[in-house]
Amino acid sequence: MPHSTAIRTLLSGYFPELSEDQLQKYEHMGELYQEWNQKINVISRKDMDQIGLHHILHSLGIAKVVRFPDHTSVMDVGTGGGLPGLPLAVMFPEVRFHLVDSIGKKIHVVNEIARELHLHNVTASHTRAEQVRDKYDFIVSRAVTRLANFWPWVMNSFKKTGLEHEGLYYLKGGDLEEEIAESGLITKAYDLKDYFQEEFFETKKVVYVPLERPKK
């Protein structure tokens, strides 16, 4: 099955609300990653056959646990080639996404893919999260480092408007008990296997770090 058809079938099965325009964007995104990856290694080469499953659908695991309200803002930290930010930006066209990475050539790829897909809700910067001065309603990231290291980079980047569900949504795999304990953070972990049936998601999670401690 060609990649693009596989991507359409995969995503429409899990997100029946996706429009034709969104499905076409996801198909095109898969093709663009194939093209770019031959020039700049943004995704591990052995993974390219599974771009839909391992990258686009994995990124959209966040959309299974939170729906970003229109006109809110999201920063994707350590976005690499644009994951999870670009797939989420297609899913939430009325939400502003700022994708940051410390590697310039990866941000170049992000900008080119966003331009090709006409994603007017995406900006991308070659910078580190700690140097970003803007504030955001939500922050997302995919397994950049241990949570204890990551949280200090972003803890001052939230708007803190009291919006429901605001906070960090972190895609991670494996046994996270020790890592979460080490971070000292209040978290809620969502198992992606509860939403997606493929074996790839068996140990994958979205770790949510809310901004306020839950009220008793």
N, C-alpha and C positions, 0 to 999 in steps of 0.2 A: 504494500500500500504506500503510495507517495506520502512524504512527510506532511504536506499541507492537508491532504484529505484526512490523514490520521489525526492531525491537530484539531481539525473541525469536529470530527466524530467524538474525540476525547472530551473537548471542552463543552460542546453542546449537550453532551450527556450529563455532565455535572453542573452546568450553568445554563438551564433551558431558557433563561431570560435574555441571553445574549442576542443582540440584533445581528442581522446579516452583515452590516457594516463592521461590527466588532469582530465577527468570525473571520471576515476577510482580512482584517488587520492582523489577527493572530496568525492566520495562514502566511501572510506576507512577512510577518515578524520571523517566523521559522525560516523562511527562505533567506531573509536578510542576514540572520545569524549564520546560516550555512556559508553565504558569500563572504562575510566579514571574517569568519573564523579561518578562512584560507589565507587571509593576509595578516591578521593579528590574532594570536591565540587568546580569545576572550572566554572560551568555554573549553573544557578538556576535550581533546579530539575524539576520544573513545566515547564520549557522551553525545556527540552530535547526532547520532542516529535516534537518540531519545530526547531530542530538544523539547518536544511537546510535553512529554511526561516529566522528565527530570528537571526542567527549567521553567517552562511556561505554567504548567499546571501546579508545580510545586510552589511557584511564586503566588499563585492564586489561592493557595491554602489560607493565606491571610484573609482573603475575601470571604472565606467560609466562617471565620470567627468574628469578623467586624465588617460593618458596612460604613464606609467613610461618608459622612453627610456632605451634600453639595456645598461648595464654597469653603470647605475646610482646606488645610494645607498639610502635606506629608513630606518629610525628608527621608530619603533612602541613603543610608550611610554605608560606604564601602560597596557601592553598587556594582563595581566591576564593569561588565558589559551591559549593565542596565537591569539587573535582577535583584530584587523583585519589582523594582519601580516601573519599568516599561509595561509589563503585563497588567499591573494594577492601574496604570494610567489609562489603558484601553478600557478596563472594566469600569472605572469611575471618571468619565470625561469631564465632570463638573468640579473635580477636585484638583487643586494645584500640587504638582509633584516637583520636588527639587532633588536631583540625584547627585551625590557627591562621591568622589573617589580621589585618592592621592596619586593615581597613575594616569597621566595625561592621555596616553594613547587609547586607554579604555573609554575615557570620557569623550574622546573624538568619535568612537564607534557609537556611543549612546546618542550623541547629538545627530549623527548621520541617520541612525535608525529612526529616531523621533521625527526628524525632518521628512524622511521617506514615508512615514506612516501618518504625517500631518497631525502629530500630537501637540496641539497648541497649549496643552496644560502641563508641559514638561520643560523644565530648565535643568541644565547639568553644569557642574562646576568641578574643575580640577583643584581640589582643596581637601583639607582634613576637616572632619566634623567639628573639632574644637575651635576652628578658625571661622566658622560660619556664625554670623552675627544675628541673622533672622531667627524668629521663633516660629514653632510649628505646633499644630494640634496633635499630630501623630508622628512617630518615627518608626521606620521599618528597616530591617536589615536581614541579611542571610548569612549566618554563621561566620562572622568576621573574626571573632576572637571570643575568649571566655567572657561571660556576662560581667564578672567582677572588673575586668579591664574595660569593657565596652561602656558600661553605664556612666562612668565619670566623663566620658567624651561628650555625652548627649544630655546629661541630666539638667543642664541649664538652657537647653534649646527648646523647651516647651513653652507655649503661650500661657498655659494654666488658666484657661477660661472657665474651668469647671464643666467642660463638655463631657457628656457621658462617654465612657470607654476610651478617654484620651490616655495616651501613654505609649509605650514601646511594644511593638510586635516583632518578635525575633524568631526567625526560622532556624531550628537546630535539629540535629539527629542524635540518636543514641541515648544512653542513660544519663540524665541530667541532674540527678539528685544531688550529687556532690557539688557540681558546678553552681547550682542554685543556692545551696546551703552556703558555699563560699562567698557568694555575692551579698548575702544578708538582705536580699530584696524580697519584698512581698511579690509573689508571682502566681500566675495561673497558667498551667500548661494544657494545651489542647492537642490531643493525639490526631494526627491527620488520617490515621487508619479508620477513624470514625466517620470520615467524610469521603475518602477515596479508597477503592478496593484493591488497587494494584499493590503488589508485594513491596515495591519501592518505598511505599509510605509506612511500612510496618513500624519503624522506629522514629519516624519524622514527627516533629512537633512544632507548634507555634507557641512560644513562651510570651505571655502578656505580662508586662510590668506596669501596673496602674500608677498614676501619679500620687494619688492620696491613699493613705491607709484606709481600708474598708471601715465604715462606721459600725460600731457594735450595735 
